[in-house]
Amino acid sequence: MLRPLIFMALCCISADILADDSWFNDIRDAGDDRALYQMLHQMPKGGDLHNHNSGSVYSEQWLAHALASREHGYHYYTKVRINNCRPYAARDNTYHLLFRNIDQREYDSLDACEQGEFVALEAMSPEEQAAWLDSFRLDKATEGRDEFFEKHWQRLNALTNDPYIRVENLYLNAATLGAEGAIYAEFMVDVKDAYEADGTAIAPQEMLNRFRERMTQDDFKATGMTVRLQLTLVRFVPGAEDLLRELYLLAAKNSDVVVGVDLVGREDNDKGHPLRFLPVLRELRRHHDVGLAIHGGEVDEPNNHVRDTLLLGADRIGHGLNLITDDETMRLMRNGPYLVEINLISNLLLEYVVDYSQHPFPEYLRTDIPVALSTDDRGMWDSTLTDEFFVAVREFNLTWAEVRQLHLNSLTFALVDDAKKQQLIDRHEQQIQRFERKMQQRGLEKSKRLPDTRNFICDRYALCN
C-alpha cells in the first residue's frame, strides 16, 4: 500500500503550492542560521520513526523522574567517589564508573566502605548534580562510541528498570515531539527487567499494560501525538533467540499499541549479526506477521548487514550508514518499499562519520532510496527533531520538495494499518499546506529569541539563547 498512499497524499497538493517555494529558498540561502532554525522549528514535521524511549530523555528529566519516583517507594543513590573498597580481582567493569545509579536494595547490600562512595540523588551538592547531569550527555570531543555504548547505559543502571520512570519517559518524549510539530512517533521500549521497589519482577505483559494505560490519559492525548511502540531486543546477548520469540509473540498479542520488534545494540559486536536471527524469524512467521524495523548498517566498515537485515524481513532499516558500500543493495532499494531511518546527529557524535561530507544521506535521498529523518537518542545528544532538519537543510542544501518528501516518508512508512496511515498523511498535509500559505503570504515571523535550543545545536552552530 505504500505507493498508493504516496500518490493519494501528493494528488491533493495544488500546483501553485508546489511551484511557489521561493520563500523557502530565500530563508535557506540568506545565510541567517537563526531565521532558518526558527522556520524549521515552526514547520509541521510528520513523524519520528527511530526513537529510543530511554535514550531520548534529557538529563534533567531523568533526575526529576528519579526523585519523583520516591512516591512509589523507590530511592536512588549515585556514585560520586571511589574509595578503592574492593580488591582488584573482585571489581567488575563498572566499579570505577562515577555517577552509576543504584536503588535502595543494592545500596543496603553494600558494606560501609562502598556505601561511602554513594550519595542519595536528593543529597547531591550543586557541583555533583551538574556533573551527574553532564554524565548522560555525549558532549565532549573525548567522548564517542565507547562512551555511549559502554558507559551511558551502565550509569543509568537501576533507573532504567523503574516502571514509573519508563511510562513517564514515554509521555515526556511524546510531549516534546508534539511541541516541535510532529504528529506520530514509534518509540522503542523495553518491557523486560522492570521491578517494583521491593524487587518484585514485573512481567513483560504487565509492563506493556502500563505503557498502554499511560497512553490513554488526558495529558498524553493533549500532546496531539499518535504513538506506537516497538519492542527492543539487544541483539548480542546470550539466549537472544528465545527472547525474540517472547517479544514477537507479545507484539502479535498487543497489536493495538505495538507495531513491531527491533534488534538493537552495537553492530560491531558480531555475536548479534543479522543472519543469526533468520531461522527463528522464519519459524515465528509461520503463525504471526509482526512489523520489523531493525538496526542495520550502523557501522563504519563495509559489510552486508543491510542486505541481510532485509532478508530477515525488515520493513525499515535503522541507520543504514554503510548501505553505501553495497552497490547491489543500493540498486535494489531505489524506489523500493524499504525505508532507511536517517540519524544525522547520532552518526556524527558516535563517530561513524568524521564530518557531514562523509554522510551518505544525500546520495540515498537523491537516488530515490526512501529516507526519513529521526532522532535516535536525542536526550544523550542533547538535541531535537528540529536540529535534525536544520543539519539536513544546512549541510545538504535541501529543497522544499525534498523536505516535504522527508515528512511524507516518515508517515508513509509508519508500521500502522493503512486507514490510520492515511489519516496521519491527510492531517499532516492540511498542516503543511496551512504553513506554506502562511509563509507565502506573510513570510517568517522572526523573534529575537530562538525556540528553546539544546547543547548540540548551540555548540556546533552557535545557535544559543
N, C-alpha and C positions, 0 to 999 in steps of 0.2 A: 504493500500500500504506500510505500514511500514516494514513488514517482507521482501517482495521482494527487497525493497530499501537497506536494510541492507545486504542482500545477494549479490546484484549487486555491492555494494561497496567492500565487502570483497573478492569477487571472483577474483578480479584483482590484489590482493596483492601477490607477489611472495612468495613462501615458504621460500626462503633464507632470505628475508627481515623480515618475521615474526619470523624466528628462531634466527636470529642474533641480540639480544638485549643486548649483553654483554656491549656495550658502555654505554647504559643507566644504567645498574646495577652498572658499575664501578663508574659513577658520583654520583649516588644516595647513594652508600654505602661508599664513600670515606670520609664522614664527613666534606666536604668542602661546606658549605652553599652558598658561593659566586659563586662557579662553578655551583652548581645545579641551582641557580637562573638565572645565565647567560644562561644556556642551555634552561631553560623553557621560558625565555623571547624570545629567538631566535626561538623557536618551533612554527610552524603554529598551530592555535588554533580552527579553526572551527567557532562556533557561541556563542553568549551570549543571552540566551533566557529570562532572567529575569533581567530587567534593567529599572529603573525608570528614565525618561529623566531629571527631575528636580533634583532628589537626586544624580545623577551621576556626576554633575558638581562640580569641585573643587572650593574652596572659592575664590581663586584669579581670576578664570574665571567669577564667579558671579560679582565680583567687576568691572572687565573690561567691562562686558556686561552692567552693570547698568550705568557706566559712558559713554559708547559709545551710549547708548540709548538716550542721550541728543540730538543727531542729529535728532531724531524723535519726539522731543518735551517733552520727559519725564525728570523729575528732581526728585531725590530721597533724602530723609533725613533718618537718623538713630538716635535712642535714645541713648544718651551717659551719661545721668544723670537723677536723679529723684528728682524733686523739691516739691513733695507732693502737686501738684496743685489741685487735685480733692478730695472732701470729700470721706471718706471711702465708703459710700453707692453708690457713683457714679462710683467707679472704676470697670473696667472689669478685667477679669483674665489675660490680657496682659499688664495692666498698668505698673507693676513693671518689665517688661521684657526688659532688656537692649539690644541694637542693633536690635530692631524691626524696620523694614524699612517701610516708608510711602512715598506716592507720593506728588507732589506739591499741588494737590487739598485738600488732607487731612491736610497737613501742614497749608495751608491757612485757614482752618476751625477752627484751634486751637486758644485759647487765648494766650496772650503774655507769660504767665507763662509756659504753655505747650510747646510753640514754643521754649522756652529757654532750654528745655530738649533735643532738637534735634540739629543735625548739618548736613549740606549738606555732601553727601558722599565725594565729591571732597575736602571738607574743613577739613576732619578728620586729627588730628595730627598723627604722626607716631605711637604713643602708642595706640591711638584709632583705627587706621587701623589694627594694629596687633591683637587687641582684637576682632575687627569685623571679621577678617578672621578666628580667632580661634573659634568664636561663632557658626560656622556651622560645626565644626568637633566634632565627638564623640571620644575624645582622652584622657579623664581623668578617673581615677578609680572611681571618684564620679559620673560620668555620666553613663547613661544606657538607658533603655527602655523609661522611662517617659521623660527624656531629649529629646530624639529623637522624640517621637510622640507628645509631648505637648509643645515643645519649638522651635525646629529647624524650623519647617514649619511656626510657628507663627512669628518667627523672619523674615524669608524671606518675608512673607506677600505680599506687593504690587509688589515685584519683580516677583513673580510667575504669575501675571496677565498681564505682559508685553508681547505682541505677538512677538515682535522683539527678546526679550531675549529667548523666547521659541524656536524659529526656530534656533537661533544661538547655543543654547544648543544642539539641535539635531545634528547640523553639528560637533560641538566640540566632542561630545560623539562618533560619528561615526569615526572621525579622530583619536581619542585616541585609540579606539579598533583596528582600521586598522593598526596603528603603532605597535601594540602588536602582529600582525599576525592573527587576526580574519578576517573573510570574511562575516559574517552575524550577524545581531542583530535585535531583536524585542524590540523597545523602548515603554514603557508605557507612554503615553502622555495625557495631559488634553486639551480638546478642548472647555471647558466651562469657563466662568468667565474671559474672556480676554477683555481688554479695550484699546481704543485709549487714547492718552494723555489727551484729553479733557473730558474723561469719557464716551464716546460713546461705547456701548457694541458691541462686535464683535460676530457675530453668529457662532455657532459651525462649520457649513459647511465652512464658510469663514476662520476660524482658520485652519481647516483641509486643505483647499486650499493653505494656506500659507506654511504649512509643505510640501505639495506636490511640490510646486514651488521651495522651497529651495533644495529639493532632486534632482532636475533636473539640478542644476547649476554645472559648471565645477569643482569647488573646492570640492564640495560634491562627485562628481563622482571620483575625483582623490584619495579619501580615499580608493578606492578598495572595499568598503563595499556594500553589498546588505542590504538594510534597509527596514523593515516593521514596522507598528505601531499597538499598542494595545490601545484602548480607555479605560480610567480608570474611575471607579465609587467608591467613598467612601461608603462602604457597610452599615454603620450605620446611615447615615444622614436621616432626615425626607424626605419622598417622594422618597426614593431611587428606588422604583419600577417604577415610571414614568420616572425617569432619565435613568434607564436601558432600558426602551422601546425606548427612544430617541436615546441613544448611539447604541443600537443594530441595529436599522434601518439605522442610519448613517453609521455604519460599512458595512452593506449589500449594501448600495449605493456606497461605495467607496472602493470596494474590491481590487482595483489596488494597494492601499497603506496600507489599514487597513486589518489585518488578524484576529483580534479578539477583545474581550472585556474582561477586568479583573476587578474583585472585589478586592479592596484594603482597607487598614485601619486595625487598630489593632483588632485582633480576640478575645481578651479578653473583648471586648465590645459586649455583646450578642445581642444587637439590630441588629447586622449585621450577625446573624447566617445564615449558608448556606441555610437551607430549607425555609427561608423567601422568597427566590427568585425562588423557584421551580415552583409555579403556573404561574408567569409571563414569565419564560423561556419556559415553555410548550406552552403558548399562542403564543409567538413570533416564535417558531419553526414551527408553522402551515404555516408560509409564507416565512421564510428565514432560511438559515443554516449559522451561523456565528461561527467562532472558539472561544473557551473559554479556556483561560489559567488563572486559578483562584487561588488566595492565599488560601491555606488550611493547617491547622495543624501548623500554626506559633504561637504556644502556648506551655507552659511548664506544662500543666496538661492534663491527659488523657481525650479524648472525641472522638466523631465520625465525626469530621469535615471533615476529608479526605474522608471518605466513603460518607458523604452527598454531598460533593463537586463533587465527581464523579457522583452522582445521578443527579446533576444539568446539566450534560453533558460536564463537563470539559475534555479537551484533555490533559492538563498538570496541575500538582499541584505545586503551588509556595510554596516552603519551605518544606512542608510535615514533619515537625520535629517530631510531635507526632504520625505519622503513626505507629511508632514502638510499640505503646501501643495498637494497634488494630490488633489482631492476624489474624482475618478472612480477613480483607482488605489486610494485608501483603501477605497472601497466594494468594488472587485474583490478586494482582499486579505483582506477579512473572512472568517473561517472557511475560508480557502483553503489551497492546497498549498504556499505560499511563506512562508518564514520571514525575519524581519528579525533580523540579528545585532546586538544592542544593546551598545554600549561606552560606559558612562556616564562613566567617568573620562577616557577618551580625549577624548570630546566636550567635556568641561569644560576640560581643560588645553589643548586645541587651539583653544579659544575659539569653538567652533561654538554654544555656549550660554554666556551670561554667568553663569547660576546654574541650579540644577536645576528651578526653577519654570518655565523655558522648555523643558524637555526633553519631547519627545512620547512617551516610553516609556509612561507610564501610560495615555495615550489609545489607543495601539496595543493594549496588554495588555487594557484593559477594553472595547474594542470588538471583541475576538476576532480581532485580527490576530496570527498566531503570532509570538512573540518568544522569544529566549533571551539570557541574559547571557554576555558573553565579555570577554576581557582585552586584545585588540589588541596593544599594545606595552608590556606591563606593566613590562619592565625599564627603559624610559625614563620611565614614570610613577612608578616605584618603588612599585608596588602589587601586589596579589594578587587571585586569584579571590574569596577571602573578602571583600575590600574591595568588589568589585562588588556582592555580595549585601548587604553592610552598607549601602551607599549606597542600594540599591533599597528595602530594608525601611524604613530610617530616613527617607528623603526622601519615599517614596510610600505609607507605611503598608500594605505588602503583607500579605495574609492568608496563612495557611499553605497554603491551597489554591492560591493564586497562586504561591507559592514552589515548591510541588510541580509545578505546570504548567510552570514555567521549567525545572526539572530534566528533566521528561519531554520537552519540546520539544527540549532540547539533545541528546537521543538519537534521538528520532523523526525529526528532520530531518538526521541524520548521513548522509553520502554513502557508505554501505556497503550491502551486499546485505541483503535482508530477514531472512535467517537470522541474520546477525551482529547486525543491529539488534535483533531480538527477544531475543537472548542478553544484549545490553547492558541492555535495558529490564528484563528479568527479574532480572538481577544487581542493578541499582540498586534495583528495587522491594523486593527482600529486604533490602538495606542500609537503605533508608529506613524500612521497617517496624520493623526492629530499633531504629533510632534513635528512632522515635516511641514504641515500647513503653518504652524506657529513660527517655525524657523524661516520659512519663505516670506511670511507676511511681516513679522516683527523683528526677526533676527535674534541673536543671542542676548539675553538679559544678563549682562555681566554683573558680578558682585566683587567688591574689594576683597571679600573673604572667600577662600575656596571652601567647597564642602569639606567635611572632616576628612583629613588625609592621614595615612599611616606612614610608618617609617620608611618602607621601601621606596615609595614614590617621592618622599621628602629627600631621602639620602641620595638616590640615583639621579633624580631630575630636578632637585631643588624646589619641589612643589610643596611648600610648607606654609602653615598658617602662623 
